[in-house]
Amino acid sequence: MSPVASFRIEKDLLGTLEVPSEAYYGIQTLRAVNNFRLSGVPLSHYPKLVVGLAMVKQAAADANHQLGHLSTEKHAAISEACARLIRGDFHDQFVVDMIQGGAGTSTNMNANEVIANIALEAMGHAKGEYKYLHPNNDVNMAQSTNDAYPTAIRLGLLLGHDTLLASLDSLIQAFAAKGVEFAGVLKMGRTQLQDAVPMTLGQEFKAFATTLGEDLDRLRRLAPELLTEVNLGGTAIGTGINADPGYQKLAVERLAAISGQPVVPAADLIEATSDMGAFVLFSGMLKRTAVKLSKICNDLRLLSSGPRTGINEINLPARQPGSSIMPGKVNPVIPEAVNMCAFEIMGNDLALTIAAEGGQLQLNVMEPLIAYKVLDSIRLLQRAMDMLREHCITGITANVERCHQLVEHSIGLVTALNPYIGYENATRIAKIALETGRGVLELVREEKLLDEATLADILKPENMIAPRLIPLRA
């Protein structure tokens, strides 16, 4: 082949192909690129997955070298290639579509070929000269896609987990800060979109922080437990065929050391090779958080509705003009966008669940879809939370007078008077207020149902937003 040629010829089971000379991937990757033009999302879109693949290959090489099956020269070259991938180099060479047939074989071979060709150059050979170091024989030694790929997925999720938790924690703190800021703002609570009883705006925002805090705690405790059990060493179906008897223990120990993650061998490698239950549970936890975020954003949109004809208890930061035809209109675009991210995460969870069910016998061939959907959910969720905090929550302000006005004129205020004037009187007053448009307090005063001192005590904000002892009526 001429040194100025733009292609190199590579051969596999099906024949030969021209591979771009500058490409670090090889013929099997190229076939996958030509076959799977589906999502348009390549492996490189998820850097933690690429890093996870490199760490798995490094751990395998270390174990095989220690056991005497991989030469020192090849081990050094593979190690250098993996280190460069872990640092972030060559990620653009991971070009296979996330959705692919073959249970992830194309992903595994993309990694094997890239690592092999980086290693070959380090050894002084040209890309594609696999007689010196082979993608399958050397980089993939003692492995199958069926153990290397799911292990890399788990590792990629673990490596990105702390960043997800940090974004969630920052959002929680932003809601909690608003809870403190709005602690003295009395407003009406609502049930079924109808006036209920008084509360403070601070209580409302504190509740947002609390509900997300529950998810932070669960993700912090349960996600590592779900993801740290790996089937590396099981090779094709979990029996460990083509691996040294000492390989599994060494490979998993090396993977833990390389990644800094507490990965452990699965108790039953055959079960672990086909079971996708951990991904189902993890995805469900992400969906739960997305559902909560979406509900909170619904509330923010309602509370800020108006500005003249809606609830208008809070102001969301104005992010952009809201209409091409209605001057002055500003829309709640940030909560709307979070809603849409949440809907996609819910859809991802459904697709992942169906894919997990779609496995047969000793393997689940739908793992590429599972990987794609769970990684997409994490990426979307983290970005949505950061956007919501930065562009919305921290800039929310309260319309204090509007909140006070709605409390004063609410029929729901009668609930606070119910223990003092009795249910029958309270019901009658509420009905008259609704029919006439008059205020509850105005009617109570008119009928002299309570004296001013008692009424003033009842209407103290601190007495309407928490339990208190009620004097017995005669």
Summary of the structure (lengths in Angstrom):
residues: 474
radius of gyration: 30.6
end to end distance: 105.6
largest distance: 106.4
contacts: 1593
relative contact order: 0.10
helix: 61%
strand: 8%
